[in-house]
Amino acid sequence: MTDHDEYQTPEGPYLTTPEAAQFLRLKPNTLEKMRVYGGGPIYRKHGRHVRYHIDDLTAWSDLRKKDSTADD
């Protein structure tokens, strides 16, 4: 079982904003602001509902890898 498996739902690997925030260890409000101002993970609109795919969250996080504070 992978870390992603615990976030899989019967409908698929799509997470709500609170679930995605928990996955990334952020506050839901942070993701909401990122949707407005940019810079956050890719999201989808399923009707009026915002959903995040686990692979998109992982890819977004991977782009932020650093090995020293000089990388900023």
C-alpha positions as CSV (number, residue, x, y, z in Angstrom):
1,M,0.0,0.0,0.0
2,T,1.4,3.4,-1.0
3,D,0.8,6.8,0.7
4,H,-1.6,7.6,-2.1
5,D,-3.8,4.6,-1.5
6,E,-5.2,6.1,1.7
7,Y,-6.4,9.1,-0.3
8,Q,-8.1,7.1,-3.0
9,T,-11.8,7.4,-3.0
10,P,-14.4,5.1,-4.6
11,E,-14.8,7.8,-7.3
12,G,-11.0,8.0,-8.0
13,P,-7.9,9.8,-6.9
14,Y,-9.6,13.2,-6.8
15,L,-9.4,15.2,-3.5
16,T,-11.4,18.1,-2.2
17,T,-9.6,21.2,-1.1
18,P,-9.5,20.1,2.6
19,E,-8.3,16.6,1.6
20,A,-5.6,18.1,-0.7
21,A,-4.5,20.5,2.0
22,Q,-4.2,17.7,4.4
23,F,-2.2,15.7,1.8
24,L,0.2,18.6,1.4
25,R,0.2,19.6,5.1
26,L,-1.2,23.0,4.3
27,K,-4.3,24.9,5.4
28,P,-7.3,24.8,3.0
29,N,-7.2,28.6,3.0
30,T,-3.7,28.5,1.5
31,L,-4.9,26.4,-1.5
32,E,-7.8,28.7,-1.9
33,K,-5.5,31.7,-2.1
34,M,-3.2,29.9,-4.5
35,R,-6.2,29.3,-6.8
36,V,-6.8,33.1,-6.9
37,Y,-3.3,34.4,-7.1
38,G,-1.6,31.4,-8.9
39,G,1.4,29.4,-8.0
40,G,-0.5,26.4,-6.5
41,P,-1.1,22.9,-7.8
42,I,-3.2,22.3,-10.9
43,Y,-6.8,21.8,-10.0
44,R,-10.0,20.7,-11.8
45,K,-13.5,21.9,-11.8
46,H,-16.1,19.1,-11.7
47,G,-19.2,21.2,-12.2
48,R,-19.0,23.7,-9.4
49,H,-16.7,21.6,-7.3
50,V,-12.9,22.0,-7.1
51,R,-10.9,18.8,-7.2
52,Y,-7.2,18.0,-7.0
53,H,-5.7,14.9,-8.5
54,I,-3.1,13.2,-6.3
55,D,-0.5,13.0,-9.1
56,D,-0.8,16.8,-9.7
57,L,-0.3,17.5,-6.0
58,T,2.8,15.2,-6.0
59,A,4.2,16.9,-9.2
60,W,3.6,20.4,-7.7
61,S,5.5,19.3,-4.6
62,D,8.3,17.8,-6.6
63,L,8.9,21.1,-8.4
64,R,9.7,22.6,-5.0
65,K,12.5,20.3,-4.0
66,K,15.5,22.1,-2.5
67,D,18.8,20.8,-1.2
68,S,19.9,24.1,0.4
69,T,18.6,27.5,1.4
70,A,20.7,28.9,-1.4
71,D,18.3,27.3,-4.0
72,D,15.7,30.0,-3.5
